Amino acid sequence: MRVFLISFVAIVLSACSSLSDRARADLDAPGLEGTRWGLVVMTMDGEELIAIRPDERFTPASNTKIFTVVAAFHRLGDLTQPDPSMGTSVRVVARDDGAPDLMLVGGGDPMLVDGADCVQDCLASLADMVVRNGVTRVRNVVGDDRLYPDQPWALGWSWEDLVTRSGAPTSALTVNSNEVAIVVAPGAAAGDPGMVTWRASDLLGEEPPYALLNEIVTVASVEGDPESLIGVERPTGSSGIRVYGRVAVGSAPRPIPVAVTSPAEAAAWRFAYRLRERGVMIEGTTLAAHRPQQLDDNPNVRKDGAAPSPAFEGGEIARLLPPPLIEDAAFIMKQSQNLHAELFLRRLGRVEGGGSVEDGLAIIGQMLDGIGVDRTGWDLSDGSGMSIYNRVTPRTVAKLLHWSSRQGWAEQFRSTLPVGGVDGTLRRRFAGTSLEGRVFAKTGTLTGVNALSGFMLTKSGKMLIFSAYANDRPSMAGSATAAMDAALVEISETN
């Protein structure tokens, strides 16, 4: 019997070693020399089949969202039910010198929309409620995002991302995902300047929010992705936006999303416009109320300023019911939406704290401690993966996914993940392979970083957990996703 067991273990180890060798061969693709790879593959019972640098620390990019969304399922209750406390509301605050102020109060709802095509969770619906309550004249309209501390960006975000939709600032009062759009169109002939304007629906008939510096040139034709040839940046010390690059003659106008700089102010401005549409007189202006961060005795530790007291801020006259959080969880994971992930982290921070980044990360830390993850296996600075300070090990992520698969909400969580060759950020990957429609995983991309972690249904019908990372990719190398996908297909077809 002892001889049989020794022989069986040897066969299993040999098979795992052979599988690891084949995976390594796919990962060591020409042109990716210098890339540091990490890969863990395990069964649904937790048995590791492949472990390549399993305990080395990697930048996870948007794989960070796995931690945030799993923690939300774990700590926020039933995500399929709407949470009324997250709804955006309106309060009337009396003034001694005449008309009252209106406070547009953010509840941390990521899905609030203002637009002509809005059918659910609409800013215009709040304006309608205000009018139905008999309000005809106000002094100021105040955007109040004090539910969460004023932390628009987490530590470690790159400055060049902050003007793009990927770097939209976080606020408890968020409208249209804190985005507006610049429309870029070609001139009449090659050599002419391009045309750069604001999208009309973002102006609402008012003056543009920021000045635009147009450095777009019209050319006869372009190769590759046209959008990659257009850049936007906010020069240091400037409130304007520089738009530069090339567009082809005859090409269609292209909207380029950019981040608003002050979400609460922007929301108040849009709300005031909707009120005026309905005949409400606004005698004053639009303002914002924020909750600042404060330094503790330890200068490296931040704590929240005092949260507002609703009773002190006047009477509520309107409130929206936001959609269930599971809808936004799927949006976050399938589209890799950074702002919404950051709002999930702040919502986690309200479970036992004041809603700061640090409070949210503490909840994630409690979850990982409960799973038994080695503390050296992770360090996180945000909820979305934009921070260059984030580090995880492939084994940590695989363990988290394994634990999630044993929870009552396991299927709900898995349904939020992109599906290979089908939807989300995996819609163009794995098409035509044995993993088309059979890999459910979160992508991750930053400069020099590619990541993919989740579940795959192998050719033989076995479900596996995997976590794959490519870090330190040389600047002259292309994306590592093709090599990563090839390795996963190889594992699927030989397991």
C-alpha positions as CSV (number, residue, x, y, z in Angstrom):
1,M,0.0,0.0,0.0
2,R,2.8,2.4,0.9
3,V,4.5,1.7,-2.5
4,F,1.3,2.4,-4.3
5,L,0.8,5.7,-2.5
6,I,4.4,6.8,-3.3
7,S,3.9,5.8,-6.9
8,F,0.6,7.7,-7.1
9,V,2.0,10.9,-5.6
10,A,5.0,10.7,-8.0
11,I,2.6,10.4,-11.0
12,V,0.5,13.3,-9.8
13,L,3.6,15.5,-9.2
14,S,5.0,14.5,-12.6
15,A,1.7,15.4,-14.3
16,C,1.6,18.8,-12.5
17,S,5.2,19.5,-13.4
18,S,4.5,18.7,-17.1
19,L,1.5,21.0,-17.1
20,S,3.6,23.8,-15.5
21,D,6.3,23.3,-18.1
22,R,3.7,23.5,-21.0
23,A,2.3,26.7,-19.4
24,R,5.7,28.2,-19.1
25,A,6.4,27.5,-22.7
26,D,3.4,29.4,-23.8
27,L,4.2,32.3,-21.4
28,D,7.8,32.6,-22.7
29,A,6.6,33.9,-26.0
30,P,9.1,35.7,-28.3
31,G,9.0,39.4,-27.8
32,L,8.1,39.3,-24.1
33,E,11.6,38.7,-22.8
34,G,12.1,40.3,-19.4
35,T,8.4,39.9,-18.5
36,R,7.9,38.5,-15.0
37,W,5.1,35.9,-15.0
38,G,3.1,34.5,-12.1
39,L,0.4,31.8,-12.3
40,V,-1.6,29.7,-9.9
41,V,-4.2,27.2,-11.1
42,M,-6.2,25.2,-8.6
43,T,-9.2,22.9,-8.5
44,M,-12.5,23.9,-6.9
45,D,-11.3,21.7,-3.9
46,G,-8.3,24.0,-3.5
47,E,-5.6,21.6,-4.8
48,E,-2.9,23.6,-6.7
49,L,-2.1,22.2,-10.1
50,I,0.3,24.9,-11.3
51,A,2.3,27.3,-9.2
52,I,4.6,29.7,-11.0
53,R,6.0,32.3,-8.7
54,P,2.9,31.9,-6.5
55,D,4.1,34.0,-3.6
56,E,5.9,36.8,-5.5
57,R,4.1,40.2,-5.3
58,F,2.6,41.6,-8.5
59,T,0.8,44.8,-9.5
60,P,-2.8,43.6,-10.0
61,A,-4.2,46.5,-12.0
62,S,-8.0,46.0,-12.2
63,N,-7.8,42.6,-10.6
64,T,-8.0,44.8,-7.5
65,K,-11.8,45.0,-8.2
66,I,-12.1,41.3,-7.3
67,F,-11.2,42.2,-3.7
68,T,-13.6,45.1,-3.6
69,V,-16.6,43.3,-5.2
70,V,-16.1,40.1,-3.2
71,A,-16.0,42.2,0.0
72,A,-19.2,43.9,-1.0
73,F,-21.0,40.6,-1.4
74,H,-19.5,39.5,1.9
75,R,-20.3,42.6,4.0
76,L,-23.1,44.6,2.4
77,G,-25.9,42.1,2.7
78,D,-28.2,41.1,-0.2
79,L,-26.9,43.1,-3.2
80,T,-30.0,42.1,-5.2
81,Q,-32.2,44.5,-3.1
82,P,-32.0,48.3,-3.4
83,D,-30.5,50.3,-0.5
84,P,-32.7,53.4,0.1
85,S,-29.9,54.9,2.2
86,M,-27.8,55.3,-0.9
87,G,-30.4,57.4,-2.7
88,T,-29.6,61.0,-3.7
89,S,-31.9,63.4,-1.8
90,V,-32.8,67.0,-1.6
91,R,-33.1,69.0,1.7
92,V,-34.5,72.5,2.2
93,V,-32.4,74.7,4.6
94,A,-34.0,77.8,5.8
95,R,-32.2,81.1,5.7
96,D,-32.9,84.2,7.8
97,D,-32.4,86.5,4.8
98,G,-35.0,85.2,2.5
99,A,-35.4,82.2,0.2
100,P,-34.0,78.9,1.5
101,D,-31.1,77.0,0.1
102,L,-31.5,73.6,-1.5
103,M,-29.1,70.9,-0.6
104,L,-28.6,68.1,-3.2
105,V,-27.2,65.4,-0.9
106,G,-25.2,62.5,-2.3
107,G,-25.8,59.1,-0.8
108,G,-22.9,57.4,-2.6
109,D,-25.1,56.2,-5.5
110,P,-22.9,55.5,-8.6
111,M,-25.8,55.2,-11.0
112,L,-27.4,58.7,-10.9
113,V,-27.9,60.0,-14.4
114,D,-28.8,63.3,-16.0
115,G,-29.8,63.1,-19.6
116,A,-32.7,63.2,-22.0
117,D,-32.7,59.4,-22.3
118,C,-32.7,58.7,-18.6
119,V,-35.4,56.3,-17.4
120,Q,-34.2,55.3,-13.9
121,D,-32.4,57.0,-11.1
122,C,-32.7,60.4,-12.9
123,L,-31.6,63.8,-11.6
124,A,-34.6,65.3,-13.4
125,S,-36.9,63.1,-11.2
126,L,-35.6,64.9,-8.1
127,A,-36.3,68.3,-9.8
128,D,-39.9,67.1,-10.4
129,M,-40.3,66.2,-6.7
130,V,-39.0,69.6,-5.6
131,V,-41.6,71.3,-7.8
132,R,-44.4,69.0,-6.6
133,N,-43.5,70.1,-3.0
134,G,-44.3,73.7,-3.9
135,V,-40.8,75.1,-4.1
136,T,-40.7,78.0,-6.5
137,R,-37.8,80.2,-5.3
138,V,-34.5,79.3,-3.7
139,R,-31.3,81.2,-2.9
140,N,-28.4,78.7,-3.5
141,V,-28.2,75.2,-4.8
142,V,-25.6,73.2,-2.9
143,G,-24.0,70.0,-3.9
144,D,-23.4,68.1,-0.7
145,D,-20.9,65.1,-0.9
146,R,-20.0,65.1,2.8
147,L,-21.2,61.5,3.3
148,Y,-17.7,60.4,2.3
149,P,-14.4,62.3,3.1
150,D,-13.0,64.5,0.4
151,Q,-10.7,61.9,-1.2
152,P,-11.2,62.3,-4.9
153,W,-8.3,60.1,-5.8
154,A,-6.5,57.4,-3.9
155,L,-2.7,57.3,-3.3
156,G,-0.6,56.1,-6.2
157,W,-2.8,57.3,-9.1
158,S,-0.8,58.6,-12.1
159,W,-1.4,62.2,-12.9
160,E,-1.8,61.6,-16.6
161,D,-4.9,59.5,-15.9
162,L,-6.8,62.1,-13.9
163,V,-8.1,63.9,-16.9
164,T,-9.5,60.7,-18.4
165,R,-12.7,58.8,-17.5
166,S,-10.4,56.2,-15.9
167,G,-9.3,58.7,-13.4
168,A,-12.7,60.4,-12.7
169,P,-12.7,61.7,-9.1
170,T,-14.7,59.9,-6.4
171,S,-17.5,61.8,-4.7
172,A,-20.6,60.7,-2.7
173,L,-22.5,63.0,-5.1
174,T,-21.9,61.5,-8.6
175,V,-23.8,62.3,-11.8
176,N,-23.1,60.6,-15.2
177,S,-20.1,58.8,-13.7
178,N,-18.5,62.2,-13.3
179,E,-17.8,62.4,-17.1
180,V,-18.3,64.9,-19.8
181,A,-17.2,64.5,-23.5
182,I,-15.1,66.4,-26.0
183,V,-16.1,65.9,-29.6
184,V,-13.2,65.7,-32.1
185,A,-13.9,66.0,-35.8
186,P,-11.6,66.5,-38.9
187,G,-11.1,69.7,-40.9
188,A,-12.1,70.0,-44.5
189,A,-8.7,68.8,-45.9
190,A,-5.4,67.3,-44.9
191,G,-3.3,69.8,-43.1
192,D,-6.3,71.7,-41.7
193,P,-6.8,72.0,-38.0
194,G,-9.3,69.6,-36.6
195,M,-12.4,70.7,-34.8
196,V,-12.8,70.3,-31.0
197,T,-16.0,71.2,-29.2
198,W,-17.9,70.1,-26.1
199,R,-20.8,67.7,-26.5
200,A,-24.0,69.7,-26.5
201,S,-25.7,67.7,-23.8
202,D,-22.9,68.5,-21.4
203,L,-23.2,72.2,-21.9
204,L,-26.9,72.5,-21.2
205,G,-26.9,75.8,-23.1
206,E,-24.3,77.3,-20.7
207,E,-20.7,78.4,-21.1
208,P,-18.1,75.6,-21.5
209,P,-16.9,74.3,-18.2
210,Y,-13.2,74.4,-19.2
211,A,-11.2,76.0,-22.0
212,L,-10.0,73.7,-24.8
213,L,-6.6,74.0,-26.4
214,N,-7.0,72.5,-29.9
215,E,-3.9,70.8,-31.3
216,I,-5.7,68.3,-33.5
217,V,-4.4,68.0,-37.1
218,T,-6.3,66.6,-40.0
219,V,-4.5,64.0,-42.1
220,A,-5.3,62.0,-45.2
221,S,-5.6,58.7,-43.4
222,V,-4.6,56.9,-40.2
223,E,-3.6,53.4,-39.4
224,G,-4.6,51.4,-36.4
225,D,-7.1,52.4,-33.7
226,P,-8.2,56.1,-34.5
227,E,-8.9,56.7,-30.8
228,S,-5.3,55.9,-29.9
229,L,-4.1,58.8,-32.0
230,I,-6.0,61.4,-29.9
231,G,-4.7,62.5,-26.6
232,V,-6.0,64.7,-23.8
233,E,-4.2,66.2,-20.9
234,R,-4.7,68.9,-18.3
235,P,-1.4,70.9,-18.2
236,T,0.0,71.7,-14.8
237,G,-1.4,74.9,-13.4
238,S,-4.1,75.1,-16.0
239,S,-7.9,74.7,-15.7
240,G,-8.2,74.0,-19.4
241,I,-7.7,70.8,-21.4
242,R,-5.2,70.2,-24.2
243,V,-6.5,68.0,-27.0
244,Y,-3.9,66.8,-29.5
245,G,-3.3,64.2,-32.2
246,R,-4.5,63.3,-35.7
247,V,-7.8,62.6,-37.3
248,A,-8.5,61.4,-40.8
249,V,-10.3,63.4,-43.5
250,G,-14.0,62.4,-43.7
251,S,-14.0,60.5,-40.4
252,A,-17.0,60.7,-38.1
253,P,-17.0,63.0,-35.1
254,R,-15.6,61.1,-32.1
255,P,-16.6,61.8,-28.5
256,I,-13.6,61.6,-26.1
257,P,-14.8,61.2,-22.4
258,V,-13.0,63.3,-19.8
259,A,-13.4,63.6,-16.1
260,V,-15.0,66.5,-14.4
261,T,-12.8,68.2,-11.8
262,S,-15.4,68.9,-9.1
263,P,-18.2,66.4,-9.1
264,A,-20.4,68.0,-6.3
265,E,-20.2,71.4,-8.0
266,A,-21.0,69.9,-11.4
267,A,-24.0,68.0,-9.9
268,A,-25.3,71.2,-8.3
269,W,-24.9,73.1,-11.6
270,R,-26.8,70.4,-13.5
271,F,-29.5,70.3,-10.8
272,A,-29.9,74.1,-10.9
273,Y,-30.4,73.9,-14.6
274,R,-33.2,71.2,-14.3
275,L,-34.9,73.4,-11.6
276,R,-34.8,76.5,-13.9
277,E,-36.4,74.4,-16.7
278,R,-39.3,73.8,-14.3
279,G,-39.7,77.5,-13.4
280,V,-37.9,77.5,-10.1
281,M,-36.2,80.9,-9.5
282,I,-32.6,80.6,-8.2
283,E,-31.5,84.0,-6.7
284,G,-28.0,83.0,-5.7
285,T,-25.5,80.5,-7.2
286,T,-24.3,76.9,-7.1
287,L,-22.0,75.8,-4.3
288,A,-20.5,72.6,-2.8
289,A,-20.1,71.2,0.7
290,H,-17.2,68.8,1.3
291,R,-16.0,66.8,4.4
292,P,-12.2,67.3,4.7
293,Q,-9.7,64.8,5.8
294,Q,-7.8,65.5,9.0
295,L,-4.4,64.4,10.3
296,D,-4.3,62.3,13.4
297,D,-1.4,62.6,15.9
298,N,0.5,60.3,13.7
299,P,1.1,62.3,10.4
300,N,0.9,59.1,8.4
301,V,-2.6,58.3,9.6
302,R,-5.7,60.2,8.3
303,K,-9.0,60.3,10.0
304,D,-12.4,61.7,8.9
305,G,-13.8,65.1,9.6
306,A,-17.2,65.2,11.2
307,A,-20.0,63.9,9.1
308,P,-23.1,66.1,8.6
309,S,-26.1,65.8,10.8
310,P,-29.2,65.4,8.6
311,A,-31.4,66.8,11.4
312,F,-29.3,70.0,11.4
313,E,-29.4,70.3,7.6
314,G,-33.1,70.9,7.2
315,G,-36.0,68.8,6.0
316,E,-35.8,66.2,3.3
317,I,-38.3,66.8,0.5
318,A,-37.2,64.3,-2.2
319,R,-35.2,61.1,-2.5
320,L,-34.4,58.6,-5.2
321,L,-34.3,54.8,-4.8
322,P,-31.1,53.6,-6.5
323,P,-30.9,50.3,-8.4
324,P,-29.7,47.2,-6.6
325,L,-26.0,47.1,-6.1
326,I,-25.6,43.8,-8.0
327,E,-26.4,45.7,-11.2
328,D,-23.5,48.0,-10.6
329,A,-21.3,45.1,-9.5
330,A,-21.7,43.6,-12.9
331,F,-21.0,46.9,-14.6
332,I,-17.8,47.3,-12.5
333,M,-16.5,43.9,-13.3
334,K,-17.6,43.5,-17.0
335,Q,-16.6,47.1,-18.0
336,S,-13.8,47.6,-15.4
337,Q,-15.4,50.8,-14.2
338,N,-13.0,52.5,-11.8
339,L,-15.1,55.3,-10.3
340,H,-17.9,52.8,-9.4
341,A,-15.4,50.5,-7.8
342,E,-14.1,53.3,-5.7
343,L,-17.6,54.1,-4.6
344,F,-18.0,50.5,-3.6
345,L,-14.9,50.8,-1.5
346,R,-16.3,53.9,0.3
347,R,-19.6,52.1,0.9
348,L,-17.6,49.3,2.5
349,G,-15.9,52.0,4.6
350,R,-19.2,53.0,6.1
351,V,-19.8,49.5,7.6
352,E,-17.5,50.2,10.5
353,G,-16.1,53.7,9.8
354,G,-16.6,57.0,8.1
355,G,-16.4,56.0,4.5
356,S,-12.8,56.8,3.8
357,V,-10.5,54.8,1.5
358,E,-8.7,53.5,4.6
359,D,-12.0,52.4,6.3
360,G,-12.9,50.4,3.2
361,L,-9.5,48.8,2.9
362,A,-9.8,47.8,6.6
363,I,-13.0,45.9,5.8
364,I,-11.2,44.1,2.9
365,G,-8.3,43.3,5.3
366,Q,-10.8,41.8,7.9
367,M,-12.1,39.5,5.1
368,L,-8.7,38.4,4.1
369,D,-7.6,37.7,7.7
370,G,-10.7,35.6,8.1
371,I,-9.8,33.5,5.0
372,G,-6.4,32.9,6.4
373,V,-4.5,34.8,3.7
374,D,-0.8,35.6,4.5
375,R,-0.6,39.3,5.3
376,T,2.5,39.6,3.1
377,G,0.3,38.4,0.2
378,W,-1.4,41.7,-0.4
379,D,-1.2,45.5,-0.1
380,L,-3.9,47.7,-1.5
381,S,-4.3,51.5,-1.7
382,D,-7.6,51.7,-3.7
383,G,-10.6,49.7,-4.7
384,S,-10.2,49.9,-8.5
385,G,-6.6,49.0,-9.3
386,M,-5.4,52.4,-10.6
387,S,-2.9,52.8,-7.8
388,I,0.7,51.7,-8.7
389,Y,1.2,50.9,-5.0
390,N,-1.1,47.8,-5.1
391,R,0.5,44.4,-4.8
392,V,-0.9,40.9,-4.6
393,T,0.4,37.4,-5.0
394,P,-1.3,34.9,-7.4
395,R,-1.8,32.5,-4.5
396,T,-3.7,35.2,-2.5
397,V,-6.1,35.9,-5.4
398,A,-6.6,32.2,-6.1
399,K,-7.4,31.6,-2.4
400,L,-9.9,34.5,-2.4
401,L,-11.6,33.1,-5.5
402,H,-11.7,29.6,-3.9
403,W,-13.2,31.0,-0.7
404,S,-15.8,33.0,-2.7
405,S,-16.9,29.8,-4.6
406,R,-18.0,28.3,-1.3
407,Q,-20.3,31.2,-0.3
408,G,-24.0,31.4,-0.7
409,W,-23.6,34.3,-3.2
410,A,-20.9,32.4,-5.3
411,E,-23.0,32.2,-8.4
412,Q,-24.1,35.8,-8.2
413,F,-20.5,36.9,-7.9
414,R,-19.4,34.7,-10.8
415,S,-22.2,36.2,-13.0
416,T,-20.6,39.6,-12.7
417,L,-17.4,38.5,-14.4
418,P,-16.6,39.1,-18.1
419,V,-17.1,35.9,-20.2
420,G,-14.4,35.0,-22.8
421,G,-15.5,35.8,-26.3
422,V,-18.9,37.0,-25.1
423,D,-19.0,40.2,-23.2
424,G,-17.3,42.9,-21.2
425,T,-13.5,43.3,-21.3
426,L,-13.2,39.6,-22.5
427,R,-15.5,39.9,-25.5
428,R,-12.6,39.9,-28.0
429,R,-10.5,37.3,-26.2
430,F,-10.7,33.5,-26.4
431,A,-13.1,33.7,-29.4
432,G,-12.7,30.5,-31.5
433,T,-10.9,28.6,-28.8
434,S,-12.0,25.9,-26.4
435,L,-12.5,28.6,-23.8
436,E,-15.0,30.7,-25.7
437,G,-17.9,31.1,-23.4
438,R,-16.1,29.0,-20.7
439,V,-13.8,31.4,-19.0
440,F,-15.2,33.9,-16.4
441,A,-12.5,36.3,-15.3
442,K,-11.5,39.8,-14.4
443,T,-8.9,41.5,-16.6
444,G,-6.3,44.0,-15.5
445,T,-4.2,46.4,-17.5
446,L,-1.7,49.2,-16.7
447,T,1.5,50.2,-18.3
448,G,3.7,47.1,-18.2
449,V,1.0,45.0,-16.5
450,N,-1.5,42.4,-17.8
451,A,-3.6,40.3,-15.4
452,L,-6.4,37.8,-15.6
453,S,-8.0,35.9,-12.7
454,G,-11.2,33.9,-12.4
455,F,-12.7,30.6,-13.3
456,M,-12.4,28.4,-16.4
457,L,-14.4,25.4,-17.5
458,T,-11.9,23.0,-19.1
459,K,-12.5,20.9,-22.3
460,S,-13.2,17.9,-20.1
461,G,-15.8,19.8,-18.1
462,K,-13.8,20.5,-15.0
463,M,-14.0,23.9,-13.4
464,L,-10.7,25.4,-12.3
465,I,-9.6,28.6,-10.5
466,F,-6.7,30.6,-11.9
467,S,-4.8,33.8,-11.3
468,A,-2.3,35.0,-13.9
469,Y,0.0,38.0,-13.9
470,A,2.5,39.6,-16.3
471,N,4.5,42.4,-14.7
472,D,7.6,44.4,-15.6
473,R,6.8,44.0,-19.3
474,P,9.5,45.9,-21.3
475,S,8.3,49.1,-22.9
476,M,9.2,47.8,-26.4
477,A,7.1,44.7,-25.9
478,G,3.5,44.4,-26.9
479,S,0.6,43.2,-24.7
480,A,1.1,39.9,-22.9
481,T,-2.5,38.9,-23.2
482,A,-2.0,36.6,-26.3
483,A,0.6,34.5,-24.4
484,M,-1.5,34.5,-21.3
485,D,-4.6,33.3,-23.2
486,A,-2.6,30.6,-25.0
487,A,-1.3,29.2,-21.7
488,L,-4.9,29.1,-20.3
489,V,-6.2,27.4,-23.4
490,E,-3.3,24.8,-23.2
491,I,-4.3,24.1,-19.6
492,S,-8.0,23.8,-20.5
493,E,-7.3,21.3,-23.3
494,T,-4.9,19.1,-21.3
495,N,-6.8,19.0,-18.0
